[in-house]
Amino acid sequence: MSCTNPIPRFQVVLYLARTGSDFPESDLRRCEAYAGAFDWGIDLIVLDDETTRRGPDDRPMLRAALRRVLDRQAGAILVPSKASISPIEGEFNDFAKRVEKASGFIQVATRRCM
């Protein structure tokens, strides 16, 4: 009898930005389908209510997503769009660099993959 350790599934943090009062159901489903297409596990789903009032550096929920990458519990942050992190290209790029420095990446759930 041989003991083999299964290869652990790649884990992502699913980060959703709520911009109104409704739950972003379609964004959630798109990200879940994207993760499923690559057989990625979802380590944590983060729903952030602060995206319209605060930049990426001032959002505790986004820092929590980054913490999962820093702690090696996830390898990426999966978002429905770059605007979930920031509609400002420079802010998005700065945050993406922080994720990459933590040995992770940000992945946008594109529709063509589903």
C-alpha positions in Angstrom: 0.0 0.0 0.0 1.5 3.3 -1.0 0.8 6.6 0.7 0.5 9.5 -1.7 -0.4 13.0 -0.9 -2.8 14.5 -3.3 -1.7 17.7 -5.0 -3.5 20.5 -3.2 -6.0 22.5 -5.2 -5.0 26.0 -6.2 -6.9 28.4 -3.9 -8.2 31.9 -4.7 -9.9 34.6 -2.7 -13.0 35.8 -4.5 -13.2 39.6 -4.0 -16.5 41.3 -4.8 -17.2 45.0 -4.6 -20.7 46.0 -3.7 -21.5 49.3 -5.3 -25.2 49.5 -4.5 -27.6 48.0 -2.0 -28.0 44.7 -4.0 -25.8 41.7 -3.5 -23.6 41.3 -6.7 -25.1 37.9 -7.6 -24.0 37.9 -11.3 -20.4 38.8 -10.3 -20.3 36.0 -7.8 -21.6 33.5 -10.3 -19.2 34.6 -13.0 -16.2 34.3 -10.6 -17.4 30.9 -9.3 -17.7 29.7 -12.9 -14.3 31.0 -13.8 -12.7 29.3 -10.8 -14.5 26.1 -11.7 -13.2 26.2 -15.3 -9.7 26.0 -13.9 -10.5 23.7 -11.0 -9.5 26.4 -8.5 -10.8 26.2 -5.0 -12.3 29.3 -3.4 -10.6 29.8 -0.1 -12.6 32.9 0.9 -15.3 35.1 -0.5 -14.9 38.7 0.4 -17.8 41.2 -0.1 -16.6 44.8 0.3 -19.0 47.7 0.9 -16.2 50.3 1.0 -15.2 50.4 -2.7 -17.0 53.6 -3.6 -15.8 55.5 -0.6 -12.2 54.4 -0.2 -9.2 53.6 -2.2 -7.6 50.2 -2.2 -5.1 51.0 0.5 -7.9 52.1 2.9 -10.2 49.0 2.6 -9.9 46.4 5.4 -11.7 43.8 3.4 -9.2 44.1 0.5 -6.3 43.9 3.0 -7.9 40.7 4.3 -7.9 39.3 0.8 -4.2 40.2 0.4 -3.5 38.7 3.9 -4.7 35.3 2.6 -2.1 35.5 -0.2 0.6 36.6 2.2 -0.3 33.7 4.5 -0.1 31.3 1.5 -3.7 30.2 2.0 -4.5 31.4 -1.5 -2.4 32.0 -4.6 -4.6 34.7 -6.2 -7.3 37.2 -5.8 -10.1 36.6 -8.3 -12.2 39.7 -9.2 -15.1 40.2 -11.7 -13.4 43.4 -13.1 -10.3 45.5 -12.5 -12.6 48.2 -11.2 -13.4 46.0 -8.2 -9.9 46.9 -7.0 -9.9 50.4 -8.5 -11.2 52.2 -11.6 -8.0 54.2 -11.5 -5.3 52.3 -13.5 -2.4 53.4 -11.2 -4.2 52.3 -8.0 -5.0 48.9 -9.6 -1.4 48.5 -10.7 0.0 49.5 -7.3 -2.2 46.9 -5.6 -1.4 44.2 -8.2 2.3 44.8 -7.4 1.7 44.2 -3.7 -0.1 40.9 -4.5 2.7 39.9 -6.8 5.3 40.7 -4.1 3.4 38.3 -1.9 3.9 35.6 -4.7 0.3 35.8 -5.9 -1.6 37.5 -8.7 -4.9 39.2 -9.4 -7.1 37.4 -12.0 -10.0 39.1 -13.7 -12.9 36.6 -14.4 -13.4 37.0 -18.1 -16.6 35.9 -19.8 -14.8 34.1 -22.6 -13.5 31.4 -20.3 -16.8 30.3 -19.0 
